[in-house]
Amino acid sequence: MPVVWYFAYGSNMQRATFSGRRGIEARRARAARVDGWRIVFDKPTVLPSRHGVANLVRADAEAVLGVLYEITADDLAHVHLTEGVLIGSYERLTVEAVPLDDGAAPVAAHTLFSSRRAATLAPSRRYMALLIEGAEEHGLPAWYVDRLRAVPAVDDSAEDLALRAQVDDALRAMRRGDGR
């Protein structure tokens, strides 16, 4: 099975989201940066919500940090499916990711971004906690974790939490292949 690199900068940085919610077991995971981009939280979710999720914008003098996962091509296809690439929620992008390990060579990695934007959105506190936990799990620098902690966030509504539980059930069924 061919392997590829996937660069996660949002909730997929968190192991419990990537391996638990998405059902993907990475062969390797490494902290990395992608130059020329900045993380923002202006992407509307696939299902109606008042919250934004992580997205990328061009920013020549900046870099976004995240996690490089070595996964199979089938796993990357599953990421695309569950992130809504096929319905236009995200677009594919190939980037040069530089592992934060000293002396590690850059690699071509797949990631996602969206041209769907809404400047009025803010991420939820629950969502930002996933990013912060993922950044800490993978040893991203403290200054970057502090930057994530400083992002203004809002509480989830009861409706948001109920919808998330339904989506989680659907993701589990998709990964099992039983459609339930």
N, CA, C and O of each residue as an XYZ file, in Angstrom:
720
protein
N       0.857     -1.187      0.000
C       0.000      0.000      0.000
C       0.898      1.244      0.000
O       1.764      1.386      0.863
N       0.688      2.144     -0.971
C       1.501      3.364     -1.009
C       1.237      4.244      0.222
O       0.120      4.302      0.736
N       2.284      4.919      0.672
C       2.136      5.829      1.804
C       2.349      7.261      1.336
O       3.052      7.520      0.359
N       1.721      8.182      2.059
C       1.797      9.610      1.765
C       1.954     10.361      3.083
O       1.735      9.801      4.157
N       2.331     11.619      2.989
C       2.371     12.492      4.164
C       1.139     13.381      4.142
O       0.776     13.935      3.104
N       0.507     13.510      5.290
C      -0.646     14.402      5.476
C      -0.279     15.390      6.574
O       0.173     14.991      7.647
N      -0.474     16.692      6.307
C      -0.171     17.740      7.281
C      -1.468     18.204      7.929
O      -2.334     18.778      7.268
N      -1.595     17.949      9.235
C      -2.773     18.358     10.008
C      -2.428     19.593     10.821
O      -1.391     19.632     11.483
N      -3.289     20.602     10.775
C      -3.073     21.828     11.539
C      -4.280     22.184     12.400
O      -4.241     23.143     13.170
N      -5.344     21.412     12.265
C      -6.559     21.635     13.038
C      -6.761     20.525     14.049
O      -5.799     20.047     14.651
N      -8.002     20.111     14.242
C      -8.306     19.108     15.268
C      -7.671     17.750     14.974
O      -7.503     16.945     15.890
N      -7.316     17.479     13.717
C      -6.659     16.210     13.406
C      -5.265     16.111     14.023
O      -4.667     15.035     14.007
N      -4.742     17.195     14.558
C      -3.468     17.098     15.279
C      -3.629     16.220     16.522
O      -2.692     15.530     16.926
N      -4.800     16.250     17.115
C      -5.041     15.490     18.341
C      -5.163     14.008     17.998
O      -5.935     13.631     17.116
N      -4.416     13.189     18.682
C      -4.424     11.739     18.401
C      -5.826     11.143     18.536
O      -6.233     10.327     17.709
N      -6.562     11.542     19.567
C      -7.897     10.970     19.774
C      -8.837     11.310     18.619
O      -9.720     10.517     18.293
N      -8.666     12.448     18.012
C      -9.485     12.802     16.852
C      -9.040     12.015     15.633
O      -9.864     11.420     14.939
N      -7.745     12.009     15.371
C      -7.249     11.373     14.152
C      -7.413      9.857     14.189
O      -7.913      9.263     13.233
N      -6.999      9.237     15.272
C      -7.109      7.780     15.322
C      -8.473      7.332     15.839
O      -8.982      6.294     15.417
N      -9.070      8.104     16.747
C     -10.367      7.726     17.308
C     -11.518      8.125     16.418
O     -12.240      7.266     15.912
N     -11.701      9.414     16.220
C     -12.843      9.907     15.455
C     -12.722      9.542     13.982
O     -13.698      9.105     13.373
N     -11.543      9.715     13.402
C     -11.347      9.412     11.984
C     -10.990      7.944     11.748
O     -11.160      7.434     10.640
N     -10.496      7.261     12.787
C     -10.166      5.844     12.653
C      -8.899      5.573     11.866
O      -8.767      4.512     11.256
N      -7.963      6.516     11.869
C      -6.734      6.361     11.087
C      -5.550      6.180     12.023
O      -5.329      6.979     12.933
N      -4.798      5.123     11.785
C      -3.575      4.876     12.550
C      -2.384      5.270     11.685
O      -2.077      4.605     10.695
N      -1.721      6.347     12.062
C      -0.561      6.814     11.310
C       0.637      5.914     11.567
O       0.811      5.391     12.668
N       1.446      5.742     10.555
C       2.687      4.983     10.716
C       3.698      5.792     11.517
O       4.434      5.252     12.342
N       3.719      7.089     11.261
C       4.593      8.017     11.989
C       3.885      9.352     12.122
O       3.011      9.694     11.326
N       4.283     10.104     13.150
C       3.776     11.459     13.357
C       4.943     12.335     13.772
O       5.734     11.962     14.638
N       5.048     13.502     13.151
C       6.153     14.418     13.435
C       5.637     15.850     13.458
O       4.819     16.238     12.624
N       6.117     16.624     14.409
C       5.809     18.051     14.432
C       6.464     18.697     13.211
O       7.581     18.339     12.840
N       5.764     19.650     12.586
C       6.278     20.259     11.358
C       5.735     21.669     11.186
O       4.823     22.099     11.893
N       6.324     22.380     10.220
C       5.824     23.714      9.862
C       5.699     23.802      8.351
O       6.409     23.127      7.606
N       4.777     24.652      7.922
C       4.609     24.953      6.513
C       4.732     26.462      6.376
O       3.917     27.216      6.909
N       5.756     26.891      5.658
C       6.007     28.320      5.480
C       5.062     28.918      4.439
O       4.600     28.235      3.524
N       4.790     30.212      4.607
C       3.979     30.929      3.640
C       2.481     30.853      3.871
O       1.697     31.291      3.029
N       2.076     30.298      5.015
C       0.660     30.172      5.355
C       0.445     30.554      6.811
O       1.369     30.497      7.622
N      -0.787     30.945      7.135
C      -1.175     31.281      8.508
C      -2.478     30.555      8.808
O      -3.333     30.404      7.936
N      -2.621     30.104     10.061
C      -3.869     29.464     10.476
C      -4.880     30.549     10.854
O      -4.548     31.539     11.506
N      -6.121     30.331     10.423
C      -7.252     31.194     10.776
C      -8.421     30.274     11.134
O      -8.336     29.060     10.950
N      -9.487     30.840     11.633
C     -10.635     30.032     12.068
C     -11.920     30.578     11.437
O     -12.921     30.798     12.119
N     -11.867     30.786     10.140
C     -12.970     31.402      9.411
C     -13.743     30.456      8.518
O     -14.603     30.892      7.754
N     -13.451     29.158      8.602
C     -14.124     28.202      7.733
C     -15.424     27.722      8.363
O     -15.419     27.200      9.478
N     -16.532     27.894      7.658
C     -17.790     27.344      8.171
C     -17.710     25.820      8.231
O     -17.044     25.195      7.405
N     -18.377     25.237      9.189
C     -18.424     23.783      9.292
C     -19.312     23.212      8.182
O     -20.093     23.938      7.567
N     -19.186     21.914      7.935
C     -19.979     21.269      6.890
C     -21.463     21.368      7.216
O     -22.278     21.689      6.351
N     -21.808     21.089      8.475
C     -23.193     21.197      8.915
C     -23.393     22.552      9.582
O     -22.443     23.109     10.133
N     -24.599     23.090      9.544
C     -24.835     24.425     10.088
C     -24.376     24.569     11.547
O     -24.710     23.756     12.409
N     -23.613     25.611     11.786
C     -23.110     25.917     13.122
C     -22.696     27.384     13.133
O     -22.491     27.987     12.080
N     -22.577     27.941     14.303
C     -22.125     29.328     14.408
C     -20.623     29.404     14.643
O     -20.084     30.479     14.907
N     -19.948     28.259     14.547
C     -18.514     28.194     14.828
C     -17.705     28.044     13.561
O     -18.154     27.466     12.571
N     -16.485     28.588     13.619
C     -15.535     28.390     12.536
C     -14.532     27.331     12.935
O     -14.329     27.062     14.119
N     -13.909     26.735     11.939
C     -12.850     25.761     12.182
C     -11.595     26.207     11.443
O     -11.614     27.168     10.674
N     -10.505     25.489     11.693
C      -9.200     25.873     11.163
C      -9.192     25.900      9.637
O      -9.829     25.093      8.961
N      -8.441     26.865      9.139
C      -8.290     27.081      7.712
C      -6.927     27.728      7.497
O      -6.282     28.159      8.452
N      -6.500     27.793      6.269
C      -5.223     28.423      5.939
C      -5.435     29.609      5.012
O      -6.312     29.596      4.149
N      -4.614     30.635      5.208
C      -4.546     31.760      4.272
C      -3.079     32.001      3.941
O      -2.191     31.761      4.760
N      -2.844     32.479      2.725
C      -1.479     32.810      2.308
C      -0.954     33.943      3.170
O      -1.650     34.931      3.402
N       0.283     33.797      3.645
C       0.948     34.829      4.452
C       2.451     34.595      4.290
O       3.049     33.806      5.022
N       3.041     35.280      3.337
C       4.416     35.004      2.936
C       5.420     34.978      4.074
O       6.324     34.142      4.069
N       5.290     35.860      5.042
C       6.294     35.955      6.110
C       5.935     35.122      7.343
O       6.566     35.273      8.390
N       4.938     34.252      7.235
C       4.494     33.484      8.393
C       4.602     31.981      8.129
O       4.986     31.548      7.042
N       4.258     31.210      9.138
C       4.240     29.752      9.013
C       3.142     29.198      9.903
O       2.825     29.764     10.949
N       2.575     28.101      9.482
C       1.617     27.378     10.310
C       2.324     26.118     10.804
O       3.063     25.474     10.060
N       2.086     25.782     12.063
C       2.659     24.570     12.634
C       1.577     23.505     12.731
O       0.387     23.807     12.816
N       2.015     22.264     12.717
C       1.066     21.169     12.806
C       1.775     19.839     12.903
O       2.915     19.759     13.362
N       1.094     18.798     12.466
C       1.603     17.441     12.585
C       1.623     16.789     11.210
O       0.628     16.799     10.486
N       2.761     16.230     10.870
C       2.910     15.422      9.663
C       2.609     13.979     10.025
O       3.256     13.403     10.899
N       1.636     13.405      9.361
C       1.307     11.999      9.567
C       1.699     11.218      8.318
O       1.384     11.627      7.200
N       2.375     10.108      8.507
C       2.619      9.185      7.407
C       1.477      8.172      7.433
O       1.326      7.408      8.387
N       0.674      8.181      6.363
C      -0.524      7.343      6.293
C      -0.610      6.694      4.913
O       0.156      7.032      4.010
N      -1.527      5.781      4.760
C      -1.721      5.155      3.449
C      -2.548      6.083      2.554
O      -3.220      7.000      3.027
N      -2.477      5.816      1.262
C      -3.289      6.579      0.313
C      -4.781      6.373      0.603
O      -5.576      7.298      0.438
N      -5.160      5.170      1.032
C      -6.561      4.922      1.399
C      -6.974      5.764      2.607
O      -8.092      6.276      2.660
N      -6.069      5.903      3.571
C      -6.369      6.745      4.734
C      -6.533      8.208      4.320
O      -7.401      8.908      4.842
N      -5.702      8.669      3.384
C      -5.842     10.046      2.903
C      -7.201     10.221      2.225
O      -7.860     11.244      2.411
N      -7.617      9.241      1.451
C      -8.943      9.301      0.825
C     -10.036      9.379      1.889
O     -11.037     10.071      1.705
N      -9.840      8.658      3.017
C     -10.817      8.719      4.114
C     -10.824     10.108      4.754
O     -11.889     10.623      5.096
N      -9.655     10.716      4.917
C      -9.593     12.098      5.417
C     -10.398     12.998      4.494
O     -11.219     13.791      4.955
N     -10.165     12.877      3.193
C     -10.890     13.715      2.229
C     -12.397     13.505      2.329
O     -13.169     14.462      2.283
N     -12.808     12.249      2.466
C     -14.235     11.948      2.584
C     -14.828     12.567      3.850
O     -15.867     13.225      3.792
N     -14.177     12.361      4.983
C     -14.751     12.813      6.260
C     -14.602     14.310      6.478
O     -15.300     14.881      7.316
N     -13.710     14.954      5.744
C     -13.562     16.414      5.854
C     -14.415     17.150      4.813
O     -14.431     18.381      4.786
N     -15.110     16.417      3.972
C     -16.023     17.045      3.022
C     -15.376     17.559      1.747
O     -15.930     18.448      1.101
N     -14.222     17.027      1.364
C     -13.571     17.460      0.125
C     -14.488     17.205     -1.072
O     -14.581     18.036     -1.976
N     -15.158     16.064     -1.075
C     -15.994     15.687     -2.222
C     -17.213     16.583     -2.398
O     -17.806     16.623     -3.476
N     -17.591     17.303     -1.343
C     -18.734     18.222     -1.448
C     -18.296     19.684     -1.399
O     -19.125     20.580     -1.245
N     -16.985     19.922     -1.532
C     -16.480     21.293     -1.617
C     -16.235     21.994     -0.302
O     -16.004     23.203     -0.283
N     -16.278     21.265      0.800
C     -16.033     21.889      2.092
C     -14.568     22.308      2.238
O     -14.268     23.384      2.755
N     -13.674     21.457      1.783
C     -12.241     21.758      1.741
C     -11.734     21.449      0.343
O     -12.379     20.737     -0.428
N     -10.560     22.000      0.029
C      -9.859     21.714     -1.217
C      -8.514     21.095     -0.870
O      -7.937     21.377      0.180
N      -8.029     20.255     -1.760
C      -6.716     19.629     -1.577
C      -5.613     20.634     -1.898
O      -5.765     21.506     -2.753
N      -4.509     20.482     -1.189
C      -3.355     21.350     -1.400
C      -2.105     20.535     -1.082
O      -2.063     19.829     -0.074
N      -1.095     20.629     -1.932
C       0.184     19.999     -1.643
C       1.131     21.091     -1.174
O       1.273     22.126     -1.826
N       1.776     20.854     -0.042
C       2.675     21.842      0.561
C       4.020     21.192      0.848
O       4.144     19.968      0.876
N       5.024     22.036      1.062
C       6.313     21.547      1.535
C       6.318     21.717      3.042
O       6.273     22.836      3.553
N       6.374     20.603      3.745
C       6.353     20.626      5.210
C       7.753     20.332      5.726
O       8.419     19.401      5.272
N       8.179     21.138      6.674
C       9.513     21.002      7.246
C       9.375     20.420      8.649
O       8.862     21.093      9.543
N       9.825     19.174      8.861
C       9.771     18.606     10.211
C      10.570     19.481     11.176
O      11.604     20.040     10.810
N      10.084     19.592     12.402
C      10.762     20.427     13.395
C      11.971     19.725     14.002
O      12.719     20.333     14.768
N      12.171     18.438     13.664
C      13.376     17.730     14.102
C      14.578     18.433     13.469
O      14.539     18.778     12.289
N      15.628     18.644     14.230
C      16.821     19.283     13.683
C      17.368     18.500     12.506
O      17.601     17.295     12.599
N      17.571     19.195     11.402
C      18.192     18.589     10.237
C      17.302     17.719      9.383
O      17.774     17.155      8.396
N      16.045     17.588      9.721
C      15.149     16.747      8.931
C      14.824     17.438      7.606
O      14.600     18.648      7.567
N      14.801     16.674      6.544
C      14.532     17.213      5.214
C      13.045     17.506      5.037
O      12.202     16.784      5.569
N      12.719     18.568      4.287
C      11.317     18.853      3.977
C      10.699     17.718      3.168
O      11.396     16.999      2.453
N       9.383     17.567      3.290
C       8.658     16.558      2.523
C       7.442     17.195      1.860
O       6.890     18.174      2.362
N       7.034     16.633      0.735
C       5.783     17.041      0.101
C       4.658     16.401      0.897
O       4.670     15.195      1.146
N       3.693     17.205      1.290
C       2.593     16.700      2.114
C       1.266     17.213      1.577
O       1.180     18.292      0.991
N       0.253     16.420      1.790
C      -1.108     16.804      1.432
C      -1.730     17.508      2.636
O      -1.517     17.103      3.779
N      -2.481     18.538      2.380
C      -3.253     19.194      3.427
C      -4.526     19.724      2.792
O      -4.765     19.522      1.602
N      -5.333     20.394      3.576
C      -6.607     20.922      3.103
C      -6.737     22.384      3.471
O      -6.213     22.828      4.492
N      -7.442     23.136      2.630
C      -7.800     24.514      2.942
C      -9.147     24.782      2.289
O      -9.636     23.966      1.507
N      -9.740     25.912      2.604
C     -11.041     26.222      2.028
C     -11.108     27.673      1.592
O     -10.597     28.567      2.266
N     -11.745     27.889      0.455
C     -12.022     29.254      0.022
C     -13.377     29.721      0.574
O     -13.751     30.885      0.428
N     -14.099     28.797      1.208
C     -15.343     29.171      1.910
C     -14.926     29.825      3.218
O     -14.311     29.180      4.067
N     -15.254     31.095      3.387
C     -14.803     31.836      4.564
C     -15.929     32.716      5.103
O     -16.783     33.192      4.354
N     -15.907     32.917      6.416
C     -16.859     33.829      7.057
C     -16.122     34.491      8.223
O     -15.899     33.872      9.264
N     -15.755     35.738      8.034
C     -14.943     36.451      9.022
C     -15.623     36.588     10.380
O     -14.952     36.859     11.376
N     -16.930     36.409     10.440
C     -17.661     36.586     11.696
C     -17.636     35.349     12.588
O     -18.099     35.405     13.728
N     -17.102     34.235     12.091
C     -17.095     32.993     12.870
C     -15.956     32.971     13.878
O     -14.905     33.576     13.668
N     -16.187     32.265     14.968
C     -15.151     32.013     15.972
C     -15.193     30.526     16.303
O     -16.261     29.914     16.272
N     -14.049     29.946     16.618
C     -14.057     28.523     16.992
C     -14.688     28.322     18.363
O     -14.780     29.249     19.168
N     -15.118     27.100     18.607
C     -15.654     26.788     19.937
C     -14.493     26.489     20.886
O     -13.393     26.141     20.457
N     -14.759     26.630     22.165
C     -13.748     26.292     23.178
C     -13.383     24.808     23.103
O     -12.216     24.444     23.242
N     -14.381     23.961     22.883
C     -14.140     22.527     22.751
C     -13.192     22.255     21.589
O     -12.250     21.474     21.723
N     -13.436     22.895     20.456
C     -12.593     22.703     19.276
C     -11.162     23.183     19.541
O     -10.204     22.493     19.193
N     -11.017     24.342     20.146
C      -9.670     24.857     20.422
C      -8.934     23.963     21.408
O      -7.712     23.837     21.328
N      -9.657     23.339     22.339
C      -9.016     22.414     23.279
C      -8.422     21.215     22.532
O      -7.377     20.699     22.928
N      -9.078     20.770     21.461
C      -8.546     19.675     20.653
C      -7.233     20.077     19.991
O      -6.273     19.307     19.985
N      -7.197     21.289     19.431
C      -5.970     21.770     18.787
C      -4.835     21.901     19.785
O      -3.706     21.494     19.514
N      -5.145     22.475     20.945
C      -4.117     22.682     21.974
C      -3.587     21.331     22.460
O      -2.377     21.154     22.606
N      -4.486     20.386     22.710
C      -4.046     19.065     23.154
C      -3.180     18.394     22.093
O      -2.149     17.804     22.414
N      -3.592     18.483     20.835
C      -2.809     17.897     19.757
C      -1.441     18.540     19.616
O      -0.445     17.851     19.396
N      -1.391     19.858     19.742
C      -0.110     20.571     19.653
C       0.818     20.136     20.784
O       2.014     19.939     20.568
N       0.272     19.990     21.979
C       1.089     19.555     23.120
C       1.522     18.094     22.970
O       2.667     17.755     23.268
N       0.622     17.237     22.514
C       0.950     15.819     22.332
C       2.149     15.621     21.399
O       2.964     14.719     21.592
N       2.233     16.473     20.400
C       3.265     16.312     19.382
C       4.461     17.240     19.577
O       5.330     17.335     18.709
N       4.500     17.921     20.718
C       5.666     18.729     21.053
C       5.837     19.995     20.244
O       6.966     20.435     20.023
N       4.736     20.595     19.793
C       4.874     21.884     19.117
C       5.389     22.908     20.126
O       5.121     22.782     21.321
N       6.119     23.911     19.664
C       6.721     24.881     20.593
C       5.690     25.577     21.490
O       4.551     25.813     21.086
N       6.114     25.896     22.701
C       5.228     26.542     23.682
C       4.654     27.845     23.150
O       3.494     28.161     23.418
N       5.449     28.611     22.397
C       4.935     29.887     21.872
C       3.754     29.651     20.930
O       2.846     30.479     20.869
N       3.750     28.531     20.192
C       2.656     28.245     19.276
C       1.421     27.789     20.049
O       0.298     28.173     19.724
N       1.637     26.971     21.067
C       0.522     26.539     21.926
C      -0.102     27.773     22.587
O      -1.326     27.873     22.673
N       0.723     28.703     23.049
C       0.211     29.938     23.642
C      -0.601     30.746     22.626
O      -1.615     31.351     22.973
N      -0.153     30.749     21.389
C      -0.897     31.460     20.337
C      -2.274     30.820     20.150
O      -3.271     31.524     19.988
N      -2.327     29.493     20.171
C      -3.625     28.813     20.056
C      -4.514     29.126     21.258
O      -5.718     29.334     21.105
N      -3.925     29.160     22.447
C      -4.707     29.477     23.655
C      -5.296     30.891     23.604
O      -6.330     31.162     24.215
N      -4.633     31.779     22.874
C      -5.068     33.175     22.818
C      -6.182     33.421     21.787
O      -6.722     34.525     21.720
N      -6.526     32.420     20.996
C      -7.582     32.589     19.995
C      -8.928     32.741     20.704
O      -9.307     31.881     21.499
N      -9.658     33.835     20.420
C     -10.980     34.000     21.037
C     -11.916     32.860     20.612
O     -12.035     32.554     19.425
N     -12.564     32.248     21.578
C     -13.444     31.107     21.305
C     -14.748     31.278     22.077
O     -14.830     32.053     23.030
N     -15.764     30.534     21.641
C     -17.099     30.624     22.241
C     -17.560     29.238     22.672
O     -17.003     28.229     22.239
N     -18.572     29.191     23.521
C     -19.120     27.922     24.000
C     -19.956     27.243     22.915
O     -20.560     27.902     22.070
N     -19.975     25.916     22.961
C     -20.871     25.141     22.097
C     -22.281     25.235     22.664
O     -22.468     25.298     23.879
N     -23.263     25.243     21.784
C     -24.652     25.170     22.233
C     -25.022     23.699     22.419
O     -24.305     22.810     21.959
N     -26.130     23.452     23.088
C     -26.612     22.076     23.253
C     -26.887     21.446     21.888
O     -26.653     20.253     21.697
N     -27.387     22.249     20.933
C     -27.656     21.747     19.585
C     -26.354     21.339     18.896
O     -26.305     20.306     18.228
N     -25.292     22.151     19.055
C     -23.994     21.826     18.455
C     -23.470     20.495     19.000
O     -22.984     19.657     18.240
N     -23.570     20.309     20.308
C     -23.068     19.080     20.925
C     -23.864     17.856     20.478
O     -23.286     16.794     20.246
N     -25.190     17.996     20.354
C     -26.029     16.885     19.902
C     -25.704     16.529     18.448
O     -25.633     15.351     18.096
N     -25.511     17.538     17.615
C     -25.170     17.302     16.218
C     -23.805     16.636     16.105
O     -23.613     15.745     15.278
N     -22.862     17.064     16.929
C     -21.532     16.449     16.912
C     -21.621     14.959     17.250
O     -20.936     14.148     16.627
N     -22.447     14.591     18.221
C     -22.615     13.183     18.591
C     -23.164     12.390     17.409
O     -22.737     11.259     17.179
N     -24.096     12.958     16.661
C     -24.648     12.273     15.493
C     -23.582     12.100     14.409
O     -23.494     11.044     13.784
N     -22.777     13.135     14.190
C     -21.700     13.061     13.193
C     -20.680     12.010     13.606
O     -20.212     11.235     12.772
N     -20.333     11.981     14.891
C     -19.383     10.972     15.375
C     -19.902      9.561     15.115
O     -19.139      8.689     14.699
N     -21.193      9.328     15.356
C     -21.792      8.017     15.084
C     -21.684      7.674     13.595
O     -21.361      6.541     13.237
N     -21.953      8.649     12.739
C     -21.870      8.423     11.293
C     -20.435      8.136     10.856
O     -20.209      7.281     10.001
N     -19.464      8.845     11.437
C     -18.062      8.596     11.101
C     -17.631      7.184     11.496
O     -16.917      6.511     10.752
N     -18.070      6.748     12.670
C     -17.743      5.380     13.107
C     -18.342      4.355     12.145
O     -17.689      3.373     11.792
N     -19.567      4.584     11.729
C     -20.222      3.657     10.806
C     -19.515      3.650      9.452
O     -19.364      2.594      8.839
N     -19.086      4.812      8.987
C     -18.362      4.881      7.715
C     -17.064      4.100      7.787
O     -16.717      3.371      6.858
N     -16.358      4.251      8.878
C     -15.067      3.582      9.009
C     -15.246      2.066      9.090
O     -14.409      1.309      8.600
N     -16.339      1.633      9.710
C     -16.627      0.190      9.794
C     -17.106     -0.324      8.442
O     -17.000     -1.512      8.139
N     -17.637      0.595      7.633
C     -18.146      0.208      6.323
C     -19.541     -0.360      6.346
O     -19.987     -0.972      5.376
N     -20.249     -0.155      7.473
C     -21.588     -0.754      7.529
C     -22.704      0.239      7.238
O     -23.870     -0.154      7.180
N     -22.375      1.527      7.051
C     -23.380      2.499      6.688
C     -24.411      2.815      7.737
O     -25.326      3.600      7.488
N     -24.281      2.203      8.943
C     -25.265      2.497      9.987
C     -24.992      3.847     10.609
O     -25.717      4.270     11.510
